[in-house]
Amino acid sequence: MSRNRQSGNVGNLGDIIKHAALVELASLLVGTGEPVSFVDTHTFRLHAPLAMPERFHREVAEHLKQYPAAARYFEIERASLERSGDYRCSSGLMLDVLGPHRSAAVLGEANGLTRAELREQIAEEGHPSVYVVDDASAVDRDARIPAGEALLVHVDPFALTPAAFAPIAPALDALAARASAAVFVLYSYTRAARTEWPAAPTGTSFVAESRSAPHECALYVSAQLAESARSVATLLGWRLR
């Protein structure tokens, strides 16, 4: 049960880009009035210390100058840092933003030590219907995400290679197939060639991407959300497909 290398990346530029998008997309889903379920394939923790605080504040200030639409994300992080000294990671942010509109959440975490810390944080914060599984491929193992509801999925295996995506693709297809509407945010870190984005999960299409090397993100959404999701992506500086 080794320490998770993600501890050294908390609050980096990749987090700023993808977390700002997740906050706005979660807010978009809340605005539909439907219950929303959330899945995080590679969760880490709900909150953690910033790896490089000075760099985070500098990069987030630069990002906000370019993309004021990221302000809601930064306000949540500012409040968390003032309250606890910790950064809100992806799942912590989504639990905050979805709030009472959230139905279930399934959080995958393969690192045993991190998984234990994650469970402790969930218990401390008192979140109901949040389930932790031991591998990204297991996020639909017990079908805990209800059918007929909106779905938000964060896919972040660090490097999103075909080999990394293949084991989780069946679960993502199954989740998307029974959702009333689905949003997928994919992240990949690469210093080599551009990430080759995988085929869209069932019933969704690839609508936008962010290529701020080495941090790359892709957005897949259901047809009924495509126009609104494209607007969100544009305001955050993502390129439309």
Backbone torsions as a table, in degrees:
resi	resn	phi	psi	omega
1	MET	NA	75.2	-176.6
2	SER	-78.6	162.4	175.6
3	ARG	-63.8	149.3	-177.2
4	ASN	-85.7	129.0	-178.4
5	ARG	-65.1	-16.7	178.4
6	GLN	-62.2	-21.4	179.0
7	SER	-57.1	-30.6	-179.6
8	GLY	-84.0	0.4	-177.3
9	ASN	-119.1	1.6	-173.7
10	VAL	-61.3	123.2	177.7
11	GLY	83.3	16.4	178.6
12	ASN	-76.4	-179.3	-176.1
13	LEU	-61.9	-34.9	176.9
14	GLY	-60.2	-42.1	176.8
15	ASP	-61.9	-43.4	-178.6
16	ILE	-59.3	-46.7	-176.8
17	ILE	-65.4	-51.8	-174.4
18	LYS	-75.0	-35.3	-177.7
19	HIS	-72.4	-35.6	174.7
20	ALA	-61.3	-40.2	178.3
21	ALA	-67.2	-43.5	179.3
22	LEU	-59.5	-41.8	-180.0
23	VAL	-61.6	-45.6	-178.5
24	GLU	-69.9	-37.5	179.3
25	LEU	-70.8	-37.5	175.0
26	ALA	-63.2	-40.9	177.7
27	SER	-63.5	-37.9	176.1
28	LEU	-60.4	-45.0	179.8
29	LEU	-66.9	-39.6	176.6
30	VAL	-58.5	-37.9	-178.8
31	GLY	-66.1	-16.7	177.9
32	THR	-74.9	-18.0	-179.2
33	GLY	85.5	-5.4	178.5
34	GLU	-83.3	153.6	167.6
35	PRO	-61.9	146.3	-177.4
36	VAL	-124.9	130.3	172.5
37	SER	-102.0	153.1	-177.0
38	PHE	-129.8	138.7	176.3
39	VAL	-130.5	132.1	175.0
40	ASP	-123.9	116.2	-173.1
41	THR	-75.1	-31.5	-177.6
42	HIS	-134.7	83.6	-161.0
43	THR	-75.8	-47.2	-166.2
44	PHE	73.5	-115.2	-177.2
45	ARG	-130.4	171.7	173.5
46	LEU	-74.7	-35.1	178.2
47	HIS	-151.0	154.9	-177.7
48	ALA	-161.8	158.3	177.3
49	PRO	-64.7	142.6	173.3
50	LEU	-59.5	138.4	178.2
51	ALA	-71.2	-41.5	-178.2
52	MET	-140.0	86.3	-173.7
53	PRO	-56.2	-45.4	-177.9
54	GLU	-62.8	-42.2	179.2
55	ARG	-65.2	-40.0	178.4
56	PHE	-58.9	-50.3	-177.2
57	HIS	-64.2	-35.9	177.6
58	ARG	-67.7	-46.6	-176.6
59	GLU	-70.6	-36.6	-179.9
60	VAL	-70.9	-33.3	176.4
61	ALA	-65.3	-41.6	177.4
62	GLU	-64.9	-39.9	-179.8
63	HIS	-65.1	-42.0	-179.5
64	LEU	-66.1	-32.9	176.5
65	LYS	-61.6	-40.4	-180.0
66	GLN	-79.5	-37.2	-172.4
67	TYR	-133.2	81.8	-179.4
68	PRO	-57.9	-20.3	179.6
69	ALA	-64.7	-13.3	177.8
70	ALA	-82.5	2.9	-174.0
71	ALA	-61.9	-36.7	-178.5
72	ARG	-62.2	-42.4	176.3
73	TYR	-58.2	-48.4	-175.9
74	PHE	-67.0	-33.9	178.6
75	GLU	-63.1	-39.3	176.7
76	ILE	-64.3	-43.9	-179.8
77	GLU	-66.7	-40.3	178.4
78	ARG	-60.4	-43.9	179.6
79	ALA	-64.4	-40.2	179.1
80	SER	-65.1	-43.8	-179.4
81	LEU	-64.7	-37.9	178.3
82	GLU	-70.3	-35.5	-176.4
83	ARG	-77.6	-45.4	-171.4
84	SER	-125.4	-13.0	-175.2
85	GLY	84.1	-1.9	-177.9
86	ASP	-108.1	153.6	173.6
87	TYR	-84.8	139.8	174.7
88	ARG	-83.1	118.7	178.4
89	CYS	-80.1	179.5	-170.2
90	SER	-54.1	-50.0	-176.8
91	SER	-70.4	-36.0	175.3
92	GLY	-61.4	-43.5	177.1
93	LEU	-59.8	-44.2	-176.7
94	MET	-69.0	-37.2	175.5
95	LEU	-63.1	-36.7	177.8
96	ASP	-66.5	-50.0	-172.8
97	VAL	-72.1	-42.0	-178.9
98	LEU	-72.3	-35.5	175.1
99	GLY	47.4	-130.5	-176.6
100	PRO	-70.2	-10.1	178.2
101	HIS	-80.7	-11.6	-178.1
102	ARG	-77.7	137.4	173.7
103	SER	-90.3	-91.3	177.8
104	ALA	-113.7	163.4	173.0
105	ALA	-139.6	137.4	175.6
106	VAL	-123.0	124.2	-174.3
107	LEU	-119.2	118.6	177.7
108	GLY	-91.8	137.1	176.2
109	GLU	-153.9	114.2	-174.6
110	ALA	-82.4	-26.0	-178.0
111	ASN	-76.1	121.2	-173.7
112	GLY	-62.3	-42.5	-179.9
113	LEU	-66.2	-45.0	178.6
114	THR	-64.1	-38.0	179.3
115	ARG	-61.8	-40.7	177.9
116	ALA	-64.7	-42.0	178.1
117	GLU	-64.4	-40.0	178.9
118	LEU	-61.7	-46.2	179.3
119	ARG	-61.4	-39.3	177.8
120	GLU	-62.3	-43.4	-179.1
121	GLN	-66.1	-40.0	177.4
122	ILE	-61.3	-44.0	179.4
123	ALA	-65.2	-42.6	-179.9
124	GLU	-61.6	-37.7	-178.1
125	GLU	-86.9	-11.8	173.9
126	GLY	72.0	41.7	-179.7
127	HIS	-87.1	121.1	176.5
128	PRO	-80.7	157.2	173.8
129	SER	54.8	40.6	173.2
130	VAL	-116.7	120.3	-173.6
131	TYR	-115.5	135.8	-179.1
132	VAL	-109.8	130.2	177.8
133	VAL	-120.6	161.8	-169.0
134	ASP	-93.0	7.1	179.1
135	ASP	-162.6	148.7	-179.5
136	ALA	-60.3	-34.1	-178.8
137	SER	-69.7	-11.4	-175.5
138	ALA	-99.7	9.9	-173.9
139	VAL	-65.5	-18.0	175.7
140	ASP	-117.4	22.7	-175.2
141	ARG	-56.6	-45.7	-177.7
142	ASP	-108.8	16.4	177.3
143	ALA	49.3	48.6	-177.4
144	ARG	-80.9	-14.5	177.0
145	ILE	-84.4	119.6	-174.9
146	PRO	-65.7	154.7	173.8
147	ALA	-80.2	154.3	172.7
148	GLY	78.0	16.0	178.5
149	GLU	-121.7	165.3	175.9
150	ALA	-70.7	151.4	-174.1
151	LEU	-136.8	134.7	173.4
152	LEU	-123.5	127.1	-176.5
153	VAL	-127.2	132.7	175.3
154	HIS	-112.0	122.1	-178.6
155	VAL	-115.5	111.8	-172.8
156	ASP	-145.5	77.0	178.6
157	PRO	-87.1	18.1	-175.8
158	PHE	79.4	-79.2	174.8
159	ALA	-101.5	113.6	-175.3
160	LEU	-89.1	79.6	177.6
161	THR	-90.2	163.0	174.3
162	PRO	-55.4	-37.6	179.8
163	ALA	-67.0	-33.6	179.1
164	ALA	-75.6	-33.1	-175.9
165	PHE	-82.0	-34.1	-173.6
166	ALA	-53.7	-44.1	-178.2
167	PRO	-67.0	-23.8	-177.2
168	ILE	-98.6	-11.9	-176.7
169	ALA	-58.4	-42.7	179.8
170	PRO	-60.3	-40.9	179.3
171	ALA	-66.1	-40.0	179.6
172	LEU	-66.1	-40.1	176.9
173	ASP	-62.5	-42.6	-179.3
174	ALA	-64.9	-41.8	178.3
175	LEU	-62.9	-46.1	-178.1
176	ALA	-66.1	-36.7	-175.9
177	ALA	-63.7	-30.8	-177.5
178	ARG	-102.9	4.0	177.4
179	ALA	-84.4	150.3	174.7
180	SER	-73.7	-29.8	176.2
181	ALA	-159.9	144.6	-174.5
182	ALA	-136.7	144.7	175.3
183	VAL	-130.1	128.9	178.5
184	PHE	-122.0	127.0	172.7
185	VAL	-112.7	119.5	-179.2
186	LEU	-109.5	140.9	178.9
187	TYR	-126.5	145.3	174.4
188	SER	-146.5	140.2	175.1
189	TYR	-105.6	124.1	-179.9
190	THR	-148.5	135.5	173.0
191	ARG	-109.1	4.4	-180.0
192	ALA	-107.6	-130.0	179.4
193	ALA	-70.2	159.8	176.8
194	ARG	-58.5	148.1	177.2
195	THR	-64.1	134.4	173.1
196	GLU	-90.6	105.5	-174.1
197	TRP	-66.9	141.6	-178.2
198	PRO	-74.5	170.2	175.8
199	ALA	-60.9	144.7	-178.0
200	ALA	-65.1	140.6	174.3
201	PRO	-59.4	159.6	-176.1
202	THR	-46.8	127.0	174.1
203	GLY	78.6	6.6	179.1
204	THR	-120.5	166.9	175.7
205	SER	-136.7	157.3	-178.7
206	PHE	-80.9	115.2	-173.3
207	VAL	-113.7	-22.8	-177.3
208	ALA	-161.8	160.0	177.5
209	GLU	-148.3	159.0	174.8
210	SER	-124.8	123.2	-177.8
211	ARG	-118.5	72.9	176.6
212	SER	-103.8	72.2	-172.7
213	ALA	-48.6	136.2	8.0
214	PRO	-87.6	9.2	-177.3
215	HIS	-98.2	120.9	-178.2
216	GLU	-128.6	140.6	-179.2
217	CYS	-135.8	151.1	175.9
218	ALA	-133.7	150.0	-178.2
219	LEU	-125.3	123.9	176.5
220	TYR	-119.9	135.1	-178.9
221	VAL	-143.4	159.6	172.8
222	SER	-69.6	157.9	-173.9
223	ALA	-57.9	-40.1	-174.7
224	GLN	-70.4	-15.3	179.2
225	LEU	-104.5	-2.0	-170.3
226	ALA	-59.4	-46.8	-177.1
227	GLU	-63.8	-46.1	-179.7
228	SER	-66.2	-40.3	-179.9
229	ALA	-66.4	-37.5	176.8
230	ARG	-62.8	-38.2	178.1
231	SER	-63.2	-43.7	176.5
232	VAL	-59.6	-48.5	-178.1
233	ALA	-60.2	-42.6	-179.7
234	THR	-61.4	-44.6	-179.4
235	LEU	-64.3	-24.5	-179.8
236	LEU	-97.1	6.3	174.7
237	GLY	85.8	11.7	177.7
238	TRP	-78.8	154.8	-180.0
239	ARG	-93.7	130.0	-178.8
240	LEU	-77.0	147.7	177.0
241	ARG	-103.7	NA	NA
